[in-house]
Amino acid sequence: MLRVGVEASGLVSAKALTGVKRYLACLLEALAAQAPAENLQLYLYFISPPRPDEPALARLQPSAWLRWRVAPVARGWWRIGMGAAMLRDRLHLFHFPAPHMARFCPVPAVVTVHDLAALSLPPEQTEKERRYLEEALYACRRAAGLIAVSRNAADEVERHLGLSATVTYEGVDGQFFQHASEEAIAALRAQLGVERYVLCVGTLQQRKNQVGLLRAFERIQERVPHTLILAGGEGSGSETVKAHLAAHPNVRAKWIGYVSEAQLPALYSGAEAFALPSFWEGFGLPVLEAMACGVPVLTSNVSSLAEIAGEAALLVDPRDESALAEGLLRLLTDSALQERLREAGRARAAQFTWQQTAQQTLAVYRRLVK
């Protein structure tokens, strides 16, 4: 029996189900499903008691293969308490799904690196990431094994730290993210108050380049009937985006805030195009979600986005607003291109599954405990 602990406190945080929280929830669900066949015992460690109605834990309830551990007291948990619990549970390995490691970790540790954008981008684009950079580097250097969610992230680890990381791509749930019913799409469009729209999904952050997308769309909006819909919670770039919208009231765009996971398939499916022109992404999960729903995608030709999209998206330089505007116009007016990208996108998204992510993650675990 392989006994593996996972730092799962992120599942009960107040944060929306995006980014690392989505990665952790989907990975654990896939691992738990495979646990009996793989002779795997999972222990989820929480610094505070999970709420019984926490959506991220709906399919991760305690069982013979999945156990919960809650810190008896929060004080000292990361310094010594978590490590002591690892010894009591006789763990073979502990997985930190983000680069933040307990000070006392008496078993081999796996750390997942989503990106090192704070070292790859200018300071003004990575204000939030830089707050955690020192801790991230500390965790990476102490880990027995590193997982990177893309080849681009693994290359960052090699370039900046001189360390190797195993690539385990994230996945997309093709049973959930698929083209929604016409009734669901119609209801969503009525809720938005628009019939035809271009969609961008992502937390408002400077590195996601929503302001550049707004500027590019403004250049072409007189030539298309669409509205640009920005969906995502407030991040380190939210004030910039909101200020731009306030200063440009004539741009045909709406920011609708965070959208729950349950609403995403209809939101994607109702869009005539999806755009994510980020300066940098560790993975770029919304690209695959949009593709799985049959939406033609435009994204950046840099970082992991080009890697994940492959030839199934229209790639542009996110720093070239003219190229971004031309790409948007082409995607919205070229029906042959739209159809080709719809088909290619569905096929591309099908190559990324959470079951595969779990299998690759398990292989890392077993390699470290031999």
Buried (B, 14 or more C-beta within 10 A) or exposed (E): EBBBBBBBBBBBEEBBBBBBBBBBBBBBBBBBBBBEEBEBBBBBBBBEEBEEEEEBBEEBEEEEBBBBBBBEEEEBBBEEBBBBBBEEBEBBBBBBBBBBBBEBBEBBBBBBBBBBBBBBBEEEBBBBBBEBBEEBBBBBBBBBBBBBBBBBBBBBBEEBBEBEBBBBBBBBBBEEBBBBEEEBBBBBBEEBEBEBBBBBBBBBBBBBBBBBBBBBBBBBBEEBEBBBBBBBBBBBBBEBBEEBBEEEEEBBBBBBEBBEBEBBBBBBBBBBBBBBBBBBBBBBBBBBBBBBBBBBBBBBBBBBBBBBBEEBBBBBBBEBBEBBBBBBBBBBEBEEBBEBBBEBBBEBBEBBBBBBBBBBBBEBBBEBBE
